[in-house]
Amino acid sequence: MTQLTNPRARVLVAGQSHANASAQSLLSDLNLLTKPRLTMMVVLTTYIGFLLASKSPWAGETSWLTLTSTLIGVALSCMGASAFNQVYEQDTDALMRRTQNRPVSAGRMSTGVAMLIGVGLCTAGVGLLAVTTNALTAGLSAFTIFSYALVYTPMKRISSVSTIIGAVPGALPPVMGYTAVTGRVTVEAWVLFAILFLWQLPHFLAIAWLYRDEYAKAGMAFLPVIDPAGGSTFRQILLGCLALVPLGLVPTMFGMSGVVYFFGSLAVGIVFLGFGVALVAGRTRRHARALFWASLLYLPLVYGLMVLDYKGIG
């Protein structure tokens, strides 16, 4: 009680409380800047590529150290690219309710600091991959950062083709996991890329339909914005879901996976297609949200089945 009534003690306590609050605020802003949920998905797909590659006939020597450095390197690169994205889009982020609290757009973090964080994370990520894996994996990481931050991000304001362009860097993490082990891009790596590339189209278009009003306010040229009636949007969603059914069977056709994967992937693909058909028929936010959640289940189920029933090529 004596300490609480002492003026100097009260100043010290207040200063400590302020320092704690500032540290918590900084950590919160770093969390928003680096998008850990997106990074977690990127790391997961990288891990799948690494696992499959470690069982392939082209696999070199692998260890927990190689796996850990690969996942950390890809994660750092992803977080750095997210920082660049928020620097470039700070004006449009400020116009949308779902993004206006990001640290740069809200004015809590300067552009210079965010850029410095982005450069540091990307340099560390690509450098770690170069030192601990191989030049191909590091190069793919650098290309992913470049195409996401400097091609896809500005293209979002110009053309709906940006969705397809953005799907390229979005589909490279499992390839990086694969090349970290093999040092080469094989048919297996391309299959992993193709499934993730195509999956992103209905996944993102469902999100874009949910937030089309906010995207329109921010001047984003996404398909649901330039086609508010939804005809082209729903057609592409349906085509994407439909194409995923036969594409999901390719690993068995190429000998990568067996019968268990074949029928499991077929079932998952048909169910996912059902959610796409329901959205096209209903055209409501509820159906779009259902397709979004179904997409989050589709990918780990298909990749997981592939790992469990992996046969390999060679």
LINDAJO-V886232 format. One record per helix or strand of 3 or more residues. SS is the DSSP state (hx for helix, st for strand). FROM is the first residue (numbers start at 1). LEN is the number of residues. If there is no record, write none. Layout:
ss: <SS & SS>
from: <FROM & FROM>
len: <LEN & LEN>
This chain:
ss: <hx & hx & hx & hx & hx & hx & hx & hx & hx & hx & hx & hx & hx & hx & hx & hx>
from: <2 & 7 & 36 & 64 & 90 & 111 & 135 & 162 & 173 & 187 & 212 & 223 & 231 & 250 & 259 & 285>
len: <4 & 28 & 19 & 25 & 4 & 22 & 21 & 9 & 10 & 24 & 6 & 4 & 17 & 4 & 24 & 24>
